[in-house]
């Protein structure tokens, strides 16, 4: 890989990690892979996240076109969060990360046992 291509590759990977990295963004995106969720459902899934932090992260993901906040038909003031069309394209990446995390955990547990 030439220097410019390496730089672009590294930048692109860093952009993705910045976008879904951090403690809660990836977890929010993973939670929404299963189904759309209301705020309290997400808060429960992601305990011990605070409401303030969850609101901030949901806004960030919405601004970056990864999720949509949709008015619920069930209750008047209820909002349902779901992957946007663009955000849905991230689901395979999240599933792959999950699979890799399971394999990595097994490697680390084995290393601890062999310790």
Backbone bond lengths (Angstrom), bond angles and torsions (degrees), N, CA, C in turn:
res aa  C-N    CA-C-N  psi(-1)  N-CA   C-N-CA  omega(-1)  CA-C   N-CA-C  phi
1 X - - - 1.447 - - 1.529 108.36 -
2 X 1.303 116.95 130.93 1.456 121.02 179.83 1.525 109.47 -74.40
3 X 1.322 115.15 163.00 1.472 120.41 -175.15 1.524 113.11 -56.25
4 X 1.322 116.98 -44.78 1.471 119.60 -179.43 1.529 110.59 -65.09
5 X 1.315 116.50 -42.51 1.475 120.65 178.74 1.523 110.45 -64.22
6 X 1.336 117.97 -39.95 1.465 121.52 177.05 1.524 110.47 -61.64
7 X 1.329 114.80 -44.19 1.471 119.20 -179.59 1.526 110.30 -61.34
8 X 1.315 117.58 -44.51 1.468 121.64 179.56 1.527 109.96 -64.43
9 X 1.325 117.01 -43.12 1.465 121.59 178.24 1.527 110.00 -58.69
10 X 1.307 116.93 -50.51 1.474 121.19 -179.90 1.524 111.45 -62.00
11 X 1.325 116.28 -42.74 1.463 120.27 179.62 1.517 111.10 -62.53
12 X 1.325 116.55 -44.06 1.461 120.49 -178.88 1.529 111.50 -63.90
13 X 1.328 116.34 -43.05 1.469 119.81 177.66 1.524 109.83 -63.12
14 X 1.327 116.93 -43.65 1.463 120.01 179.72 1.533 111.26 -63.49
15 X 1.324 117.06 -38.23 1.466 120.62 177.70 1.525 111.03 -59.48
16 X 1.334 116.39 -44.09 1.469 120.14 179.99 1.522 110.15 -65.80
17 X 1.331 116.69 -43.79 1.468 119.44 179.68 1.525 111.20 -63.33
18 X 1.325 117.10 -37.60 1.467 119.97 176.41 1.527 110.55 -65.31
19 X 1.323 116.29 -38.74 1.457 121.59 -176.47 1.523 112.41 -68.30
20 X 1.321 118.27 -47.37 1.464 120.29 -176.75 1.518 112.39 -112.19
21 X 1.335 115.94 5.36 1.457 120.38 -179.96 1.517 111.64 -77.57
22 X 1.275 115.08 -166.07 1.448 119.10 -177.39 1.513 110.34 82.53
23 X 1.288 114.85 -179.94 1.460 118.91 -173.25 1.526 113.54 -74.54
24 X 1.342 118.50 -32.47 1.463 119.60 -168.22 1.518 115.68 -116.10
25 X 1.322 119.91 -26.61 1.474 120.31 -173.28 1.518 112.49 -62.41
26 X 1.307 117.15 -47.23 1.466 120.15 178.39 1.514 111.45 -62.39
27 X 1.337 115.45 -38.74 1.469 119.70 179.52 1.529 110.73 -67.04
28 X 1.319 117.05 -37.50 1.476 120.34 176.77 1.525 109.38 -63.65
29 X 1.331 116.06 -47.72 1.464 119.74 -179.66 1.528 110.43 -61.88
30 X 1.325 117.31 -38.96 1.470 120.58 178.71 1.519 110.99 -66.31
31 X 1.317 116.73 -42.23 1.461 120.43 179.65 1.527 111.17 -61.45
32 X 1.319 115.67 -37.30 1.463 119.62 -178.71 1.531 112.71 -79.15
33 X 1.337 117.91 -9.05 1.475 119.99 174.98 1.523 110.31 -63.55
34 X 1.319 116.28 -34.73 1.460 120.56 -177.36 1.518 112.32 -72.69
35 X 1.330 116.15 -44.64 1.464 120.73 -179.10 1.520 109.00 -175.54
36 X 1.333 117.08 160.96 1.470 119.75 173.37 1.528 109.11 -60.67
37 X 1.335 115.79 152.05 1.460 119.61 -176.93 1.517 110.86 -140.45
38 X 1.311 114.33 149.90 1.461 120.89 171.17 1.523 107.87 -81.72
39 X 1.324 115.80 164.97 1.460 121.92 -175.85 1.531 111.46 -54.09
40 X 1.324 117.11 -49.54 1.466 119.71 -176.19 1.529 111.98 -66.66
41 X 1.325 117.10 -30.85 1.464 119.70 175.69 1.534 110.61 -66.53
42 X 1.333 115.95 -42.39 1.461 119.69 176.49 1.524 110.87 -63.77
43 X 1.317 116.17 -43.43 1.468 120.57 -179.49 1.530 110.21 -60.43
44 X 1.313 116.27 -40.01 1.468 120.82 178.00 1.533 110.99 -67.02
45 X 1.335 116.56 -43.58 1.464 121.11 178.45 1.525 112.07 -60.16
46 X 1.332 115.50 -35.01 1.458 120.89 -171.35 1.529 113.52 -105.33
47 X 1.325 117.49 14.88 1.459 119.97 179.76 1.523 108.51 -49.02
48 X 1.299 117.70 132.02 1.456 132.79 20.39 1.530 115.48 -104.49
49 X 1.327 119.60 31.18 1.464 120.68 179.76 1.528 109.87 -57.76
50 X 1.337 116.42 142.53 1.461 120.35 176.80 1.527 109.15 -85.74
51 X 1.311 116.48 158.57 1.468 120.96 178.32 1.521 110.71 -60.22
52 X 1.316 116.78 -42.08 1.466 121.51 -178.57 1.531 110.99 -59.87
53 X 1.315 116.80 -46.81 1.464 121.20 -179.58 1.526 110.28 -67.80
54 X 1.319 117.13 -42.34 1.463 120.17 -179.79 1.528 110.79 -61.86
55 X 1.311 117.48 -43.82 1.475 121.22 177.60 1.523 110.20 -59.39
56 X 1.324 116.43 -45.83 1.476 121.28 -179.95 1.525 110.66 -59.91
57 X 1.317 117.32 -45.68 1.462 120.85 -177.81 1.529 111.89 -70.45
58 X 1.324 117.46 -37.49 1.470 120.17 176.58 1.524 110.18 -63.03
59 X 1.315 117.22 -42.49 1.475 120.22 177.65 1.526 111.15 -61.88
60 X 1.335 115.51 -42.32 1.469 120.07 179.24 1.531 110.51 -60.09
61 X 1.323 116.36 -48.50 1.464 120.50 -179.52 1.530 111.51 -64.55
62 X 1.325 116.08 -35.10 1.467 119.37 177.80 1.534 110.38 -69.33
63 X 1.321 117.21 -42.68 1.469 120.77 178.30 1.523 111.54 -61.73
64 X 1.322 116.26 -31.60 1.454 120.83 179.99 1.525 112.97 -92.49
65 X 1.328 115.70 15.30 1.476 123.06 171.05 1.526 114.16 64.58
66 X 1.345 117.35 25.04 1.453 120.16 178.64 1.521 112.50 -94.80
67 X 1.318 116.87 -26.58 1.466 120.98 177.01 1.513 109.45 -134.09
68 X 1.320 114.76 163.39 1.463 122.83 173.21 1.516 108.75 -122.98
69 X 1.312 115.49 143.35 1.459 121.66 171.79 1.521 105.85 -101.21
70 X 1.313 116.13 112.95 1.457 121.72 -174.43 1.522 110.31 -110.74
71 X 1.309 116.81 137.13 1.466 120.68 175.16 1.517 108.74 -67.29
72 X 1.309 115.79 128.95 1.458 120.76 -178.77 1.517 110.60 -78.37
73 X 1.306 116.19 144.81 1.462 120.60 175.19 1.527 110.53 -84.65
74 X 1.345 116.58 -12.46 1.464 121.31 -177.50 1.527 112.86 -74.75
75 X 1.328 115.98 -45.42 1.464 120.58 -176.72 1.519 108.82 -132.78
76 X 1.325 115.77 150.69 1.463 121.40 -172.80 1.525 113.73 -60.03
77 X 1.304 118.30 -49.03 1.467 121.27 -176.20 1.524 113.10 -103.79
78 X 1.293 116.98 22.57 1.448 121.06 -176.03 1.530 110.78 -92.71
79 X 1.333 115.12 140.00 1.462 121.54 177.29 1.523 107.71 -118.44
80 X 1.313 115.18 138.54 1.459 121.68 176.12 1.519 107.05 -113.98
81 X 1.331 115.47 131.98 1.461 121.04 178.40 1.520 108.81 -100.48
82 X 1.338 114.69 136.59 1.462 120.44 -179.00 1.519 108.41 -148.15
83 X 1.325 115.24 158.26 1.460 118.89 173.45 1.521 108.86 -60.95
84 X 1.311 116.32 139.28 1.464 120.48 169.72 1.524 107.36 -73.94
85 X 1.306 117.12 173.77 1.472 119.02 175.98 1.524 109.42 -57.98
86 X 1.319 116.40 -42.82 1.466 120.65 178.42 1.531 110.42 -65.79
87 X 1.317 117.06 -41.01 1.463 121.49 -179.83 1.521 112.89 -64.12
88 X 1.335 116.45 -31.27 1.464 120.22 178.00 1.524 111.34 -61.16
89 X 1.336 116.44 -28.97 1.468 119.48 -179.97 1.523 111.34 -69.21
90 X 1.315 117.34 -14.09 1.466 122.20 178.23 1.533 111.81 -85.19
91 X 1.319 117.83 -16.65 1.473 121.36 -176.65 1.534 112.91 -55.29
92 X 1.334 120.26 -44.91 1.469 118.50 178.37 1.535 112.77 -61.22
93 X 1.318 116.45 -34.42 1.468 120.80 177.82 1.526 109.72 -65.37
94 X 1.317 116.46 -44.08 1.465 121.02 -179.87 1.527 110.36 -65.26
95 X 1.314 117.18 -42.10 1.464 120.60 177.91 1.529 110.13 -63.60
96 X 1.321 117.21 -41.04 1.459 121.14 177.33 1.534 110.29 -63.70
97 X 1.317 117.96 -42.62 1.466 121.24 176.59 1.525 111.00 -59.87
98 X 1.325 116.07 -41.04 1.460 120.58 178.25 1.524 110.79 -61.45
99 X 1.325 116.55 -46.46 1.466 120.83 179.58 1.532 110.48 -61.64
100 X 1.342 116.33 -43.16 1.458 120.38 179.11 1.528 110.22 -64.51
101 X 1.326 117.09 -40.71 1.469 120.90 -179.72 1.532 110.81 -61.34
102 X 1.324 117.20 -40.29 1.470 120.25 177.64 1.525 110.75 -62.50
103 X 1.333 116.71 -44.88 1.468 120.11 178.84 1.528 110.95 -64.17
104 X 1.317 116.38 -41.39 1.468 120.63 179.47 1.530 110.70 -63.88
105 X 1.314 116.70 -41.99 1.471 120.52 178.30 1.523 110.43 -60.12
106 X 1.330 116.86 -41.75 1.465 120.72 178.26 1.529 111.02 -62.85
107 X 1.325 117.07 -42.07 1.466 121.27 177.94 1.524 110.09 -60.93
108 X 1.326 116.49 -44.21 1.458 120.27 -177.60 1.521 111.26 -69.53
109 X 1.319 118.11 -39.65 1.476 120.73 177.66 1.515 110.48 -64.06
110 X 1.316 116.81 -40.46 1.461 120.80 177.56 1.527 110.15 -62.75
111 X 1.321 116.83 -42.71 1.462 120.96 179.83 1.526 110.89 -63.69
112 X 1.321 116.67 -38.29 1.474 120.33 178.87 1.522 110.11 -65.66
113 X 1.335 116.45 -43.99 1.468 120.78 179.71 1.521 111.53 -62.50
114 X 1.331 115.46 -39.09 1.462 120.09 -179.43 1.521 111.88 -77.10
115 X 1.346 114.75 -20.73 1.420 128.14 -177.03 1.385 126.54 -13.32
